[in-house]
Structure formats: C-alpha cells, structure tokens
Amino acid sequence: MNAGRGSRPAPLPPLRLVALDAAGPEDVVFDAAGRVLTGLGDGRLVRIALPERPGDRADIREVGRTGGRPLGLDVLPDGRLLVCDAERGLLRLDPEDASRVEVLADSVEGRPLRFCSNVVAASDGTLYFTVSSLRYGLGDWPSDIVEHRGTGLLVRLAAGEPEVLLEGLQFANGVALAPDESFVVVAETGARRLTRWWLTGAEAGRRDTFADDLPGHPDNMSRSAGGGFWVALAAPRTPPLDWLHRTAPSVRRTAAAATRRLPIPPPRAARAMEVDVQGRILRHLKDTGRRFRMATGVAERDGRLVLGSLAQDAVAWCELR
C-alpha cells in the first residue's frame, strides 16, 4: 500500500495547552476513566484530567517514577501501565501503587535495550514493543535518522524471553494492533513508512508495507475511534534528508556526526494523520498557530485529540470536528 506524499494538511482545530513542570511528554495514552497519562524527561509519570468546561484547569498528578526516561506507554485492562523506558527497558507499574516498578525486559537476544520506544498489549497478554536503535540512545536520536543504517527492532514478549520479529527497521517507533489483532503495525520514522507484520491468516509471519511515502516522519501511534490508526508526524518530509538517505554510508556517517555537534531544532508545527485499516490516509492535520511543536504522541477519546511532544513542556488537546 502506498499512501503517497500528497494529502494536503487541513488545519487542526484550535489547540489548548496543559502546561507541565518538566519537558518531554513524548507519548500520550488514555486510561479507562478518560484521563491522560504521559512520561516526562525527569523520569516521572503523570496523569492529567483534562478540563470539562472552558476556563477550568487541568488536574495533574504524579503516579510514578521509572528511574530512567519514559517514552511509549500502554494501559493494561487491569489498569497497570506498560512503560518503554529509553534507559531501563520495558517496565510495568500500577499507577495506584507505584512503589514497585517491574522490569519485564532489559535485553533482547543478549543485547541491552538502550532505546526501548513504544509498546502495545494484545488481548491474550502478548506484548509487542519497538527498539528504535541498537546503535544510538535517546540523546542522539537525530544521528540514527541521518545515518540511516536501520538497526531498529520489533519485538514480541509472551512467555519466556523476548523474540525479535523484525530487524533492520529505520528507527522503529510507534506500534499498534489491528482492531481484530490480525496484524501489528510499526512506524519507521527514518523511512517515512508504516510496516505491517501479520499475526494471523494465510500471511501470518510475513511482513509487508502498510503505508509508504508518508508526508512526514511517523512517530507514536494509537487506534482511532473510526477503527483505524492515529499517527503523530514528528516532522514534515524534507527533500534534503531524502537526498542524504540516497548517498554513500560514509557521507551519512559524517552528517550524523555533525548533528551531534549542531543539534537540529524541532519543527515549528504539530501534525497528526489518521489512516484506515488498509493504510489509506483519511486525515492529515496540521497546527497553524505554531503554539505546539513536534508532535510525537497522539491519542483520541470522546471526540478529543491529545498530542504529546518530545520538545515541549506541555501536552496539547483539541475538540475534533
């Protein structure tokens, strides 16, 4: 399936910001009560009750600390929280009693999890999670995008040890299950692509391209109310990066080293995209007010869309029209 680079963005509805006292709410998820959960750069996990009426304030409460850097999240049916921690691996904790943080996986096939990124739980308890890079950590993520070597993983954790399903992914990031759990989709940020791994049916155990040539670089994913998927677009498509990815490995290595000396500023707009279960773009939304930058997480519930950002000290939300 080729999504195409078209899909002109429509304006996002006006965004409302919930200020936080630390930066980097990279992913956002809703719990069963409709509250937003996110992880911050200082290792804290917070729960946000969004305002019910104009003029009301959001209620923000700490619900745990990972001791590392939390990124992607998923809420289990019993209310416990799965956390991909960039420093500690795949974790689980109870937001109602966060005194104990369980480490579910801190290595895969003998390799330490230095950049665990996002996770989703199937109805049978199987966990699917991504490792963005085996070469770089979170602090050097632009270098992985620029170098374009493809060391990301999609991993399954059921009983026993984690099992690698896909390797060689271009900065594996968001992950989501089909509504019928017949496949899992992983966002390859560095390739502007969504890749599918079939779990059931005649194609079980095979991969294919779910959506390609996207109008931006996909980040975290979640299911949409319409039965498809929301995809945060962390950055728009940039022709110079496309060109760089076609150059020799030595050129890309030199450019990657340069990004560590001259950090790339975050994009000055927030974007999100909704795709259906065939990978076709339904909506491509862009914030025109430039109040919120670099959307890296997205979640929908009860007509509200919430955005997270690796670069901001706030989450944003809007009423979908």
C-alpha positions in Angstrom: 0.0 0.0 0.0 1.4 3.4 -1.0 -0.1 6.3 0.9 1.5 8.8 -1.3 3.1 12.1 -0.4 0.0 14.1 -1.2 -2.7 14.5 1.3 -2.6 18.3 1.8 -2.9 19.0 5.5 -6.1 20.5 6.9 -5.9 22.8 9.9 -6.0 21.2 13.3 -8.8 22.6 15.5 -7.5 25.2 17.9 -5.2 23.6 20.4 -5.4 24.1 24.1 -2.2 23.5 26.1 -1.8 21.9 29.5 1.5 23.2 31.0 3.7 20.8 32.8 6.6 21.4 35.2 9.1 19.3 33.1 9.7 18.8 29.4 9.2 15.9 27.1 5.7 14.3 27.3 6.8 12.1 24.4 3.7 9.8 24.3 0.1 10.1 25.5 -2.5 7.5 26.3 -5.9 7.5 27.9 -6.8 5.3 30.9 -10.2 3.7 31.4 -11.5 6.8 33.2 -10.6 9.1 30.3 -7.5 10.7 31.9 -4.3 11.2 30.0 -1.1 9.5 31.0 2.4 10.6 29.9 6.0 10.3 30.9 8.4 13.3 31.4 12.1 13.8 30.9 12.8 13.7 34.6 11.5 10.1 34.9 8.1 11.0 36.3 4.8 9.6 35.0 1.8 12.0 35.4 -1.9 11.6 35.0 -3.9 14.5 33.6 -7.6 15.1 33.9 -8.5 17.4 31.1 -10.8 20.4 31.8 -14.5 19.6 31.4 -15.6 23.2 30.7 -13.9 26.3 29.3 -12.0 28.1 32.0 -11.5 25.0 34.1 -7.9 23.9 35.0 -6.5 20.5 34.3 -5.8 18.3 37.3 -2.2 16.9 37.1 -1.0 14.2 39.5 2.2 12.2 39.7 1.6 8.5 39.5 5.0 7.0 39.4 8.7 7.3 38.6 10.7 4.9 36.4 14.2 5.9 37.5 15.0 6.5 33.8 13.5 8.2 30.8 9.9 7.0 30.0 8.7 7.1 26.4 5.9 5.0 24.9 3.0 3.8 27.1 0.1 1.4 27.1 -2.6 0.8 29.7 -3.5 -2.8 30.5 -7.1 -3.9 31.2 -6.4 -4.1 34.9 -5.2 -0.5 35.0 -1.5 -1.2 35.2 0.8 0.7 32.9 3.4 -0.5 30.5 6.3 1.8 30.0 9.1 1.8 27.4 12.0 3.4 29.2 14.8 4.5 27.0 17.3 3.7 29.8 15.8 0.8 31.6 13.8 -1.2 29.0 10.3 -2.4 29.2 8.6 -1.8 32.5 5.3 -2.3 34.2 3.8 -0.5 37.2 0.5 0.3 38.9 -0.4 4.0 38.9 -2.4 3.5 42.1 0.6 2.0 43.9 3.8 2.8 42.1 6.1 1.7 44.9 7.3 -1.2 42.8 8.4 -1.0 39.1 8.7 -4.3 37.4 11.3 -4.8 34.7 9.8 -7.0 32.0 12.7 -6.9 29.6 16.1 -5.1 29.6 17.8 -7.1 26.9 16.9 -8.9 23.6 19.0 -11.8 22.4 21.8 -10.8 24.7 21.7 -7.2 23.5 20.9 -4.5 26.1 17.7 -2.4 25.4 19.3 1.0 25.1 16.4 2.6 23.3 13.1 0.9 24.1 10.5 3.1 22.3 6.8 2.0 22.3 4.6 -0.9 23.3 1.1 -2.4 22.8 -0.6 -5.3 24.6 -2.7 -7.8 22.8 -5.9 -9.3 24.4 -4.1 -12.5 25.3 -1.4 -10.6 27.2 1.3 -10.8 24.5 3.3 -7.6 24.3 4.7 -6.1 21.1 7.4 -3.4 21.5 9.9 -1.5 19.5 13.6 -0.7 19.9 14.4 2.4 17.9 18.1 1.9 17.5 20.8 -0.6 18.6 23.4 2.0 17.8 22.3 5.2 19.4 20.5 6.2 22.6 17.7 8.8 23.0 20.1 11.7 23.3 21.5 11.0 19.8 18.3 10.1 18.1 18.8 12.5 15.1 22.1 10.7 14.3 20.2 7.5 13.8 17.7 9.2 11.4 20.6 10.8 9.4 22.9 7.8 9.3 20.0 5.6 8.1 21.6 2.3 8.9 18.4 0.7 10.1 19.1 -1.1 13.4 15.5 -0.9 14.8 13.6 -3.9 16.1 10.0 -5.1 16.5 9.9 -7.5 19.5 7.3 -9.8 20.9 7.2 -10.8 24.6 4.9 -13.6 25.6 6.0 -16.4 27.9 9.8 -16.6 28.3 12.4 -14.4 26.5 11.7 -11.5 24.1 11.6 -12.6 20.5 12.7 -10.4 17.6 10.1 -10.4 14.9 11.6 -7.7 12.6 15.0 -6.2 12.5 16.8 -3.7 10.2 14.0 -1.2 10.7 14.6 2.5 10.1 14.2 3.9 13.6 11.3 1.7 14.8 8.9 3.8 16.8 5.1 3.7 17.3 3.4 0.4 17.3 -0.3 -0.5 17.1 -2.5 -3.6 16.7 -5.3 -4.0 14.2 -8.8 -3.9 15.7 -9.1 -7.7 15.1 -5.4 -8.2 16.1 -4.7 -9.9 12.8 -1.6 -7.7 12.3 0.7 -5.3 14.1 1.9 -2.0 12.5 5.2 -0.3 13.4 6.2 3.2 12.4 9.6 3.5 10.8 10.4 7.1 11.5 13.6 7.2 9.4 11.8 5.8 6.3 8.5 7.7 6.4 6.8 4.3 6.3 4.4 2.1 8.3 5.4 -1.6 8.2 3.0 -4.4 8.9 3.7 -7.8 10.5 0.9 -10.3 10.0 -0.1 -12.3 13.1 -3.0 -14.5 11.8 -4.3 -15.8 8.5 -2.5 -17.0 5.4 0.1 -14.2 5.7 1.0 -14.9 9.3 4.7 -14.5 10.0 5.2 -12.2 7.0 5.9 -8.5 6.6 4.7 -6.0 4.1 4.4 -2.3 3.7 1.2 -0.8 5.2 1.7 2.8 4.1 4.7 4.3 2.4 5.9 7.7 1.2 4.2 9.5 4.0 4.0 13.3 4.1 6.1 13.3 7.3 8.1 11.2 9.7 5.8 9.0 11.7 6.3 8.6 15.5 3.9 7.1 18.1 0.6 5.5 17.0 -2.8 4.7 18.6 -6.1 3.4 17.5 -8.6 5.9 16.2 -12.3 6.0 17.1 -13.1 5.2 13.5 -11.3 1.8 13.7 -8.1 2.9 12.0 -5.0 4.5 13.5 -3.7 7.9 14.5 -0.1 8.6 13.7 1.9 11.5 15.1 4.1 13.1 12.5 7.1 14.4 14.3 8.5 16.3 11.3 7.4 17.1 7.7 9.1 15.5 4.8 12.3 17.3 3.9 13.9 16.8 0.5 17.5 17.4 1.8 17.1 14.4 4.1 15.6 12.3 1.3 18.7 13.1 -0.8 21.1 12.4 2.1 19.5 8.9 2.5 20.5 8.1 -1.1 24.1 9.0 -0.5 27.0 6.7 0.4 27.2 5.3 4.0 30.4 7.4 4.6 28.6 10.6 3.7 25.7 9.7 6.1 28.1 8.9 8.9 29.8 12.3 8.5 26.5 14.0 8.5 25.3 12.1 11.6 28.4 13.2 13.5 27.7 16.8 12.5 24.2 16.5 14.0 25.8 15.7 17.4 27.7 18.9 17.2 25.0 21.1 15.7 21.6 19.8 17.1 18.6 20.0 14.7 15.9 22.3 16.1 12.4 20.8 16.4 9.8 21.5 13.7 7.7 24.6 14.3 4.4 22.9 13.9 2.4 19.9 15.1 1.0 17.3 12.7 -1.1 14.2 13.0 -2.5 11.8 10.5 -5.4 9.2 10.6 -5.2 6.1 8.4 -7.7 3.4 7.9 -7.0 -0.4 8.2 -5.8 -0.5 4.6 -3.2 2.2 5.3 -5.0 4.9 3.4 -4.8 8.4 4.7 -8.1 9.7 6.0 -7.0 12.9 7.6 -3.7 14.9 7.7 -4.0 17.7 10.3 -1.5 20.5 11.0 -1.5 23.1 13.7 -1.4 26.5 12.0 -1.0 28.5 15.2 2.5 27.2 15.9 1.9 27.1 19.7 2.9 23.4 19.9 5.9 21.8 18.2 7.0 18.4 17.2 4.0 16.1 17.9 5.4 12.7 18.9 2.3 11.2 20.5 -1.4 11.2 19.7 -4.5 9.7 21.3 -8.2 10.1 20.8 -11.2 9.7 23.1 -14.7 11.1 23.3 -14.2 13.5 20.5 -10.9 14.9 21.9 -7.5 14.5 20.3 -4.4 14.8 22.6 -0.9 15.4 21.4 2.4 14.8 23.2 5.8 16.2 22.3 9.4 15.3 23.0 10.3 19.0 22.7 7.6 20.7 24.7 6.8 21.2 28.4 3.1 20.7 27.8 0.6 18.4 26.2 -2.0 19.8 23.7 -5.6 18.9 23.1 -8.4 19.9 20.8 -12.0 19.1 20.1 -12.2 17.1 16.9 -14.8 18.4 14.4 
